[in-house]
Structure formats: structure tokens, C-alpha cells
Amino acid sequence: MPVSKEIFDRLTKRIDSYRDEMVEFQIELTKQIALGPDNGGDGEWKRAEFLKDKITAFGLSDISEYNAEDKRVPEGTRPNLVVRLKGKTAKPTVWVMAHMDIVPPGDEKLWDSNPHEAIVKDGKIYGRGTEDNQQGLVSSLFAMRALIEEKIAPSTDICLMLVADEETGNEYGIDYVLKSNPDLVDKNDIVIVPDGGNPDGSMVEVAEKSILWCGFEILGKQVHASMPQAGINAHRASAHLVVRLDQQLHQEYSRQDPVFDPPGSTFEPTQREANVPNINTIPGKEVLYFDCRILPDYSVDDVLATINKIAAEVAGEFKVEIKVTQPMIARAAPATSTEAPVVKIISEAILEVSQVKPQPMGIGGGTVAALFRKHGIPAVVWSTMDDLAHQPNEYCVIDNLVLDTKVFAYVFINES
Ligand SMILES: [Zn+2]
């Protein structure tokens, strides 16, 4: 049931009045450096304490903690918070998940300002974490605050989940929360992860491809180039291998899915290690790699079987030995249906707030939303951003911060 225009107008006015405060909040948050131990930091504890104080001051007193033990940090645990705003009924609960941790600044010489002392310039807030993932955190939190201050009770529970350890594997963050509390988030809940997006906010990410990196070590016998009959040319075998892999993989796994860009699976020969340093030597060893991005409805094991079959054929034909390795396999979680309630409601909100046409899309790499999908919970990734995650001079566009807050507010007061 769409919400009344009068109520949403009140919320948008309220949110506009938060603009300066949201910028200030971003600056304060940036000072609370939250680096996980894998990134050489002492965790998210201080940032979580800071947030708990602020959130309570906003009138949000229902905060649960799902802290994960981690002996490497001074407090011995990594904080995970759930801030709940009760609705008229609990279900379906609307969840927004944002992560508290950041990545290190990287080479500080590439920054024009101190990465942990955010500055405002040309409508942007510059600082490490301002976009990834503070924008999502601040926008969803201020949307909840707007509901409280306008005394608007949502129809169902609204929950903001603030997690640790997103940047270094999620073991102490969302993965821990979902595994140790299997009933917390429901298959019928609405889950939005504002940790990725595009500049006009039209992209609603619903699916990912599987990632398969394959390495090939081709072993022949090195000889002088004038005496090929005395050796086994690993380069020739590798060239045939690349062409066959390229042709057969594209033929066998040719399905197209318009949700993705590009719509098909991709099989790209990428790195080739250096072989011999001179022209008149036949190389006895070649090492090369393929980067494969596979549509989620194909089995990665089927693709691997095809690859191994082709490698065995080439090895037999050219009398070389071929060792196949997989430096990385990331199997995609099932896609969120483009018909799922979460896709409908966020799309309606985007259209209403920013008048751009929402587009459900799949991407070529993994995101944290996949962890929800693996538990059978449909989740989307959405935000309005230039996508500067992990780059020097990371920034958050202030207009986007305000706009996303309105989109969340719309979602929060609309029934699915
Ligand atoms: Zn992130």
C-alpha cells in the first residue's frame, strides 16, 4: 500500500533539515578509525561505542549486540549491532545492513587531504570510509531518525544492522551474525545493502556471476629453436590451449541473461608469465591464466570439467604435461528474483524520490549481499554513488547522502 503523499512530504522536509548534521556526522565518524586486525587495526569497537551513543540520542533505544569473539583485538570481540524501530507488526522486517569497518588509506601521498580528517569541498565529503560504507550507514540511520521525529510508526519493524569485518572476509561480521542467529533474518524480510551503486542510483544489484580463476602450467622440453624435433614446444601447445578454451567455453556456456552487463559468461585469457629471454630458444614451460565470470545458473564444476577435458586433449596431442590450478573459485549465490518484494519496493522508492528508472542488474564480482542470498534471503545492493571504494580521495556526494536517506525513508513507511 503506497504511503500518503502528505506523510512522505513531511519526511523529506525533515530529512532536508538534517543535511548539515549528516555532514558533521560523517566527519565525526571518519575520525573513529575502524580497521580490522587483518588490516593492522584494532577493530570496530571505538566506532561502535561512538555510534551507540549517537543512536541512543536519536531516540533509538532498542539496540542488540551480536558480538563475535576475536582475541586479536583489545576488547576480545568484534561488535555487530542491530538497531530496531518497532512497527505495528514485526514482519516482514525491513533490514538495512551497513559495515562499520574501513580499509586503510593506501599510499597517503595520493591523498590531497588527511584521509581520517574529512573535509568538505564542492558538495563532497572527502575521507576514508565516507562512501564505503558510511554513506549507507548515515543515510539509513537518519531515515530512521526522521520517522521518530515525525512520530511516524512504520507498519513493520525496521532494523539497521551495523556489522564488523566486511572488508576482510565477514567471518566476525555478517557471516557470524547469520550463522549464530538463524532466525534473526527471515526469507520474507526485505534486505537492502547500501554498499555499491552507480552515479544516478538506478542500479539495483540482484545477482553476481561466479568467479573462477584458472592457471595452466604447460611443460614441454626446452631446446635450441633450430632443432625443434629434439624438444617439445610448450608455447605452441599453450597457444592451441588458449584458442580451444576460448572457443569451446564460449560455445558450451553461451546462455545470455539480460540482467547482466555483459549478458553472458566471460572467459578471458589474462596473465602470461615470461618464458624464455631470447628468440632462438624453444620454451619448455609456459604459465598462463584465465579469468572466468560465469552466470550463476551454470555449475562451476561443469565448467571446470570442460576445462580439464580440453587441457587433457591438448596435452595428448602436443605431448606436453598440463597442470590446471584454481587460484580462486567463488561460487555465486542464487540470484534475487527481479520480482522479489525488495526489488519492487526499492524500485518504487527510487522512481518516486529521484525520478530515474530503476534497473535490476547483475555484476561480475561478489558482494556481501551474496551472504544473505546463500541463506535463502533475497537481498539487493543499492546506493547512489560514484563508486570510489578503496581509492585515494574517496568521497561521498552530499546530495547523494540526502537522496539515499529519502529513498530509505520511503521504503521504511511503505508496506510490501
Ligand atoms: Zn563496503
Residues whose N, C-alpha, C, O or C-beta is under 5 A from the ligand:
A	BS01	ZN	D132 N133 D195
